């Protein structure tokens, strides 16, 4: 009886969670392939649930739902998960009363496993590919010149992983392998077990570094354990005893052997197609060309309205450095960051015209959120000599500025230059 109740609850809860997750990922994946039109209506389906979620957040949980914020760990998403639990519990009660005489759910078990395997596999492909093709945690030049004490815990984690691309790629490969195993019915136990290990690490990192993916990682961990539950005895027997693992009778989707073979091929084709789509999306993001002026530039002279400004830490206008980087998380061709004397940053998305020597800044980016505010700032630049740069602006924050720079070599920083050493006579821990 408890097993059947748990099965009913899990099917309803993870079924609804998986539906919302897949609908949410579809537009993101297709937009990464350049397909945008028509898919905003898919997201509108999810927004139909906004009124009851906002009411529950305000009157039951005492949370404030920000109107535009529906992302992971937001009040909106925590409330949505709470309502999923309530709906699943109510549905389980009704289902248990109406279907209390049924001893087992043989065919439903097979179809539910198929659906949930694909929900989890798609998630592993999406997040795993973003690490295997390292776009989730790319090397960001800003971090090389930002004081460590200004980092958020999440920023520390992101920067730590980005420094070692082999490590990030291996993390992604483990998640991709788990997703591929989930495509094969006979490998479900191995795939779910590997997913559980992967998601345990991700969940712990999200909790201890305060990463804004706690809701997502926790649900994928629970889903991995739910898929693993029917095979728990076999796994425990293999890992903790010398006894033979008890057989688990495979439940086919159809009565016909031919239909089941076709279904297996269809699962592999669909799953590998999703894997290819996530790969294409991340390759598209990774293939951004290195922009003109890419690098870090140190200010050696700065003036406004024709008057030189000394490098005072209290000067809120004067620049200390500018950083020109690739746009991993925004749509603009280039990201330009201005570091002020107090080590605060302003980040802009824009475009560089190398023929006319213009830098047009279109959007001001809120650091850490990638929310954009439209702006119109035009900079002009030219090179007086090798490794030198001059930038002028007729209207930056209401001032006419002129700045001279020398270019810094990113590889001169120990964080980038150190590399790997088999032989170390002394520790190198700076």
C-alpha positions, 0 to 999 in steps of 0.5 A: 500500500505505501508503495502504491501511494508513493508511486501515485504521488510521484507520477503526479508530482514529477509529471507536472514538474517535468511538463513545466520544465520541458515547456520552459526549456523548449523556447531556450533551446530553439532560440539558441538555434535561431528559431524564435518566432511562435515559441513565446506562446509556449511560455504564455501557457506557464504564465496562466498559473501566475494568479494562483501562485501569486495569491498563495505566495502572498496569503499562505507563504508570506512571500512577495512575488516580483512581477517579472521574476519567475526564475529558479529560487524566486518566490514564484518558483518556490510557491509553484513547487509548494502548489505542486506538492499540494496538487499532487497530494490531493490528486493522490488522495482522490486516486487512492480512494477511487483506485484502491482495489488495483494491486499494481500499475504494470503498464502505467509504470512502464510509460511513467518511467519512459516519460520521467527518464526523458525529462531527466535526460533532457535536463542532463543534456541541457546542463551537461552540454553547457559544461562540456562546451564550456559556456556555463562558466566561461573565463571572464576577463573582469575577474582577473582585475576584480578584488577577491573580496568583492566576489559573491560566493557564486562568483567564487565558484564560477571563477574557480571552475572556469579557470580549469576548463578540463575540470568543467568539461569532465563535469559536463561529460558526467552529466551527459553520460547520465543522460545518454544512459537514461535513453536506454531502458536497460541502463535506467538504473546506471543512468539514475544512479549517476544522475543522483551522484551528479545532482548531489554534488550540484545541490551541495554546491548550490547550497554552500555557495548560494547559487540560484539553482537550488530548486532545480537541482533539488528536484532533479536529485529527487527525480533521480532517486524516484527513478532509482527506487524500484531498483534500490534492492538490486543496487544495494545488493550489488554494492553492499553484499555478495548475494546475487542481485534480484531480477527486476522483471522488465515491463514492455510498453506494448504487447507486440515485440515489434512495437517495442523494438520500434519504440526503443529506436524512437527513444534513441532517435529522439534522445540523441536529437535532443542531445544534438540540439543542445550541442548546437545551441552551445556551439553557437554560443561558444563560436562568438568571434573574439571581438576587436580590442579584446583584452584588458586596458590600464588607464595611464591618463584621464581627463574630462572637459579637457582637465586632467583628473588625478587617480584618486580613489574618491573620484567617482568619474575617473576610470581605472581600467576597461575590459573588452570581452566576448558576450557569453550571456548577452546578445550583443557582439561585445561586452565592455566593462569599465572599472572605476577607481573604487573597483566598482564595475559598469558593464555594457553590451555593444558593438565595435565598428573597426572601420570608423573606430566607433564603440557603440554601447547599447545596453547597460547590464546589471552585474550578476543578473544579465538584465539590460537597460537601454543606453546610448553611448558612443566611444571613439578609439585609436592606437597611438602605438603598439599596446596603447589605446586612446578612447574619447567620448563626447557624452559619458555620464554628462562629461566629455572624456579623454583616456589613454591606456596601456594594454595588459596581457591576460596571460601575465596573471598567475591565475591564468599563467600557472598551468599544470606541473607534475614536479613541484619542489615547493608549493605554489599557493599565492 
